[in-house]
Amino acid sequence: MASIAPMSSQETMKMFERYVIPNYGRYPVSLVRGEGSYVWDSEGNRYLDLFPGWGCNLLGHCPPAVVDAVRDQVAKLIHVPNTWYMEAQGLWAKALSERSFGGQAFFCNSGTEANEAAIKLARLHTADQRYKIITFEGGFHGRTLGSTAATAQPKYHEGLGPLMAGFVYAPYGDLDAVAELIDDETAAILVEPVQGEGGIVIPPDGFLAGLRKLADENELLLIFDEVQTGCGRTGNWFAYQHFDVTPDVMTLAKAICGGLVGAAMLTTPEIAPSLRPGMHAATFGGNPIAARAGLAAVEMIEQEDLLSATRRLSEIFQQRLEELRQQCGIIQEVRILGLMIGIELTIEGAATVKACMERNLLVNCTQGTVVRLLPAMNLSEEQAHEGCDILADVLKQQAG
């Protein structure tokens, strides 16, 4: 086969205008290669990526252990249905169970699928008249219709009504409001232990423990959406471990396969049988490639002691960004847990993202004014300082 000349970013953009539905706001750059915390565009420009893969690339771009595992597996067995047993899927479930609360796994492909499975499980496990699920303002649970209804942000509901019934919303952090919403039709509470898309919002002291108490008192399932917080992002395997509050159900995705497609819902062995055969499925969920990638990601995190690395990097970002907050009047607050980093500005953050990209630094903005960083666990300390230096220059310039 003759080699194909690489396209420029402009040529790729023109092709997208013709053939791809424009449902994403895209940056005017075509990325072609990544390694660790660096990524390159069609023109050969290198960027330091502090938001790799929308948080999926927690081990950086193309982590060697994951690449090797996938290369090995793809030559042996790419896909078989879940009506057969697969050793790798079983080992992956075991690895996740042993590092969390000893539960059982249902595998799927994305965070919204994992949350859909949790929603179904909550309704199947509780009494027939119980179907309501309490979720929280500012939360985000996915883009399918059930998960969209669970997401208590009106901007995601526009034009999609009527939404799936049964979701009621409480202010994040308000236990009294949650208690008032519980009635005889309530089945579960669904919450992000740290709100990600909502702006890196860390729960107030006692909030998650209070939800656990309310769930126990009212025989509700407590579901933690750890799609963004899970798999080491916060410096522990799972965010719930920071708060000493164990959920009944946990959903995972994003970083679970080291950048490949994969997701899971975990629940206790007592609750798991309620998701009985025929009630839910995912054709590609837990396929051999995803399972090998997931196992390789777990092994890489442990062999390279990346949980400790995450905690060290978190301290660097905490120190640098807090110093910057004191120097820069447009920074209202810095919120950090592990490598979940939110910098709330007094101005719109889109211009900050653009200015950083022009300086070859990739970051994100959420909720209009929150600059969000989700760096890789194996980011070097030098790269962390480099990113903070660029961000500091940009924000100081914007502050005047």
N, C-alpha and C positions, 0 to 999 in steps of 0.2 A: 504494500500500500504506500502510495506517495505521501510524503510528509505534508502537513497543512500548515501554512504560515500562520503564526499567531495574529489574532485581531488586536487592534488598538482598542482602548477604552471607548472611544467615540464610535467605532464600528460595531462594537458589542451593544452599545446603547441603542443605536439605530435598529439593530436586529430585534432587540427587545420591544421597541416601539411598534414594530410590525407584528410580532408573533406571541408576545407574552402579555397576559392580562395585567393592567397597571394597578393592582391592588396593594402594592407596596410603595412607600416613599423611599426611593433609592438614592444613595450618594453617587455622584458622577465619576465613579472609579470602578474598573473591572479588576477584581482580585484573581490572581492566577496561581499563587504558590504561598505556602506557609510553613514555617519551621519554628517551633517553640513559641515565643511571644512576638515574633516578627511575621509580617505578611507582605507580599510584593504585588504590585499591580502590573498591568500589561506593558507599561512603559518602563518597568524596572525600578520604580520608586519603592523604597522600603519604609514600612510603617511599624511603629511600636504599638502593639494591639493590647489595650487594657480593657477591652470588652470582647474577647475572642469568642466568636460563634454565638453571640447573644447569651453567653454564660455556659454554653455547651462544652466549649473547649477548655475545661478546667485544668487539663494537663497540657495545654498549649496546642498549637497546630501540629498535626501529624505526629503524635507521640510514638516513638519507635516501638515500644512494647505492644501498643495497640495495632500499629501497622503490621508488625511481624505476625501477630496472632491472626489478624484478618487474612493476610496473604496465605498463611498455612491453611486456614479453614476454607477459604474460597476454592481451593483446589481439591478439597475432599467432599464437601457437602454444603451447598448454598442454602437450600430451603427444603424442609419437609413439613407436612401439616402437624398440628398439635394433637392429632389422633395417634401419634407415635411418640415414643420416649426418645429423648435426646440427652446424652450424658452431660454435655456442656450446659444445657438449660438447668438441669438439676444441680450442678455444681455452682452455677451462678445464684440460684435461689438460696442454696446453703450459705454462700459467702455473704449475701445480704442479710439473711436471717441471723447469722452468728454475730454480725456487727451491729445489729439493731435489737429488737425485742423478742427474738426467737420465733417469729411468725412464719407464714407461708406466703408465696408470691404468685400473683397473676401478672403475666408479661404482656405488654402492648407496645405502642410505637411512639407515643407523645404524651406530654403532660395533660393535655385535654382528654385524651383517651383514658389515662390513669384516673383522672377525676370522674369521668363518666362511669368507670367501673366502681369507684367508691360510692357514687350516688346510687347506683343500682343496688350495691351491697347493702347500703343503709336501709333502703326500702324493703329489700328481701328479708333482712335479718330481723326487723322490728314488726310489731303487730300490724294487721291489715290497715287499720285506720291511721297509722302513723306514716306520714310521707313528707312532712316539712323538714327543711334543713336551714339552720341559721348560719348565715355567712356575714361578712363584715365590709363596711364601707371602705373603699380604697383597695380592696382585695382584687386579685386577678386569678382566675382558675382555668382560662382557656377560651377557645373560639368556637367550638361546636355549640349547638343550641342549648343543651343542658348546662354546659360549663359557662356559657355566656349568661344564662339566667342566674347562675350562682355568683357571677361577678357583679358586685354591687357598685357599678360605675355606669351612670346613665348614658355616657357617650358611646358605650359598646352596645347599647340596646336600640339605638336609633334605627328605625326602618325595619326592625326584625320582629315586631310584635304580631300576635300575642306571644309572649315568652312562656316557656314551660312553667307550669304552676308549682308552688310548693316552697319557694325560696323567700325567706324573710331576712331583712338586713338590720344589723346593729352597728353602732359606732365601734371602731376598733379600740379596744382597751376599756370598754364600759361594761362591767359585769352586771350592773343593775339593769341595764337595757336588755342584756341577754336573758336575764332571769324573767323579765316581764314578757318576753316573746315566747317563752316555753309554755306549751299547752299540751292537751291530750293527743294532738296530731303531730307533735314534734318527734322526729326520728334521730336527728344528729346535729352536731355542730361541726362546721367545716371552716378551718382557719389556716392561714399561713403563719407559722411561728415568727417569721420576720417577713413583712410585706416587701416584695421585691419591686415589681412594676409600680406599686404604690408609692415608691420613693425611698426604699430602705428604711422602713418604719419598724423600730425595735419595740417589742411589747413592754408596757409598764410593769414594774415589779408586781408579781402575784397574779397577773392577768391569766396566763396559761394554766397555772395551778387552780385558779378560780373556775376556769372552764372545765377542768377535770372534775372538780367537786360538783359543779352543776350537772355535768353529764352523769356522774355516778348516782347522784341523788334522784335524778329523773329517768334513769335507765335509757340514756341516749348514747349513741356512738360518738366518740370524739375523733375527728378526722383531721390529720395534719397534712396540708399541702406542702410538701418539701421538694417540689419540682425545681425550685431555684436554690433552696438552702441545703439540699441533701448532697451526699456523696463526698463530703469533706470541705465544702465551700466555706463553712464557718469556723473551721479549725477542729471540729469534732466530726465524726462520721455523719451525724445528723444533728440538726439544730435543736431538736427536743432534748438532746443530752446536755445542753447548756442550762436548761431550765428545770431539770429533774422532774419532768412531766412526760409520761409515756402515753402516746395516743393508742386508740384501738385499731386505727387504720392510718396508713401513711402512703402518700403518692410520691413517686420519683420519676424524673426524666432528665432532660438537659444533659448534665455531665455524666450520667450513669454509664455510658458506653465510650467515654473518652472522645466524644465528637461525632460518633456514629448515631444512627437512629435507634432509639430504644427507650423503654419506660417500664415502670412496674407499679403495682399496688401491693402493699404488704398488709396483712392483718393477722390476728392471732389464730391459732389452731382451733379455738372454740368458735370463732365467728366465720372462718373461711368456708365451712360447708354450706353456708347460706347462698353462696354463689355457685349454685348447683349446675350440673351439665345441662346445656341447652339454653341457659339464661344469659350467657355473655361469652364473647370470643373475640380474638384478634388474629386475623389470618397470618400475619407476619410476626406477631408478638413472640418474643423469645426465640427467634430463629437462630440457627447455629452461628451465623456471623455475629449477630448482636450479642449472643451469649459469650462467645470467645472474646469479643471486645470488652464486654462488661467485666469478665474475669481478669483480663489483662489490666484494665484500669485499676481494679482493687489491688492487684499484686504490685503494680507500679507505685501506687500511693504508699503502700507499706514498705516495699523494698527501698524506696528512696526517702522514707520518713517525711512525706510531704504534708502530713498533718502538722508536724512541728514547724516545717517551713512556712506553712500558712500562718501560724500564730506569730512567727518572727516578722513576716512581711506585714501582717496586720499592724504590728507595733510601729513599723516604719511609716506606714501610711497615716496612722493615727497621729504620730508626732509631727510629721511634715504638714499634714492638712490642718491640724489644729493651730500650728504656728502660722500657717497661711491665713486662717480665719481671723487671727488676731491682727494681721497686717492688712487685710483686704476687706473693706467695708461692705462689699456686695455678697460676702459669704454669711448667710444667716445661721447655718448649723452644719456640723459634720456628724454623720451617723455611720458607725462602722461595727460590724461583727464579722470577725475573720476577714475574708476577702469579698464581703458584701459592703460596698462603700457608696454612700450617698452624700453629695455636697449640695445642700439647699442654698440657692442663690436668691437675691432680692430682685433679680432680672430674669428674663427668659433665657433658657439655656441653649437654644438652638444655635445662636451665634457663637457660643463657646465651643460647641462641638465642631462647627465649621472652621473656626480659627485653629483649633487643635489639629484638625485634619490637614490644614494647610501647613502645619508644622510637623507633619508626619506622625501624629499621635491620634489613635482611635479611641474615642470614648463615646458615651451615650447620654441622652437626656430623656428623662421620664417625668410625667406630671408637669410638664412645662418648665419647671424651674429647678429640677434636681438633676445635677450631673451624676451619672451612675457609672461606677467602675466595677467590673467583675473580672479581675486579673486571674491569670493562671497560677496554680499552686507552685509551679516550678519557675516562675518569674525570678530572675536574679535580683539581688539587692541593688546592684548597679542600675538595672533596668527600672526598678521601682523609683529610685532617686531621679533617673532621667525623666520618667514620666511626670513626677511631681515638679521637677524644674520647669518643664514645658507648660504644665497646667498653671503653675504659679505665674509665669510670665504672661500668659494669656489673660488670666483673671485680673492681674494687677493692671494690665493695659486697659482692660474693659472698665475697671474701676476708676480709671483716670488718675 
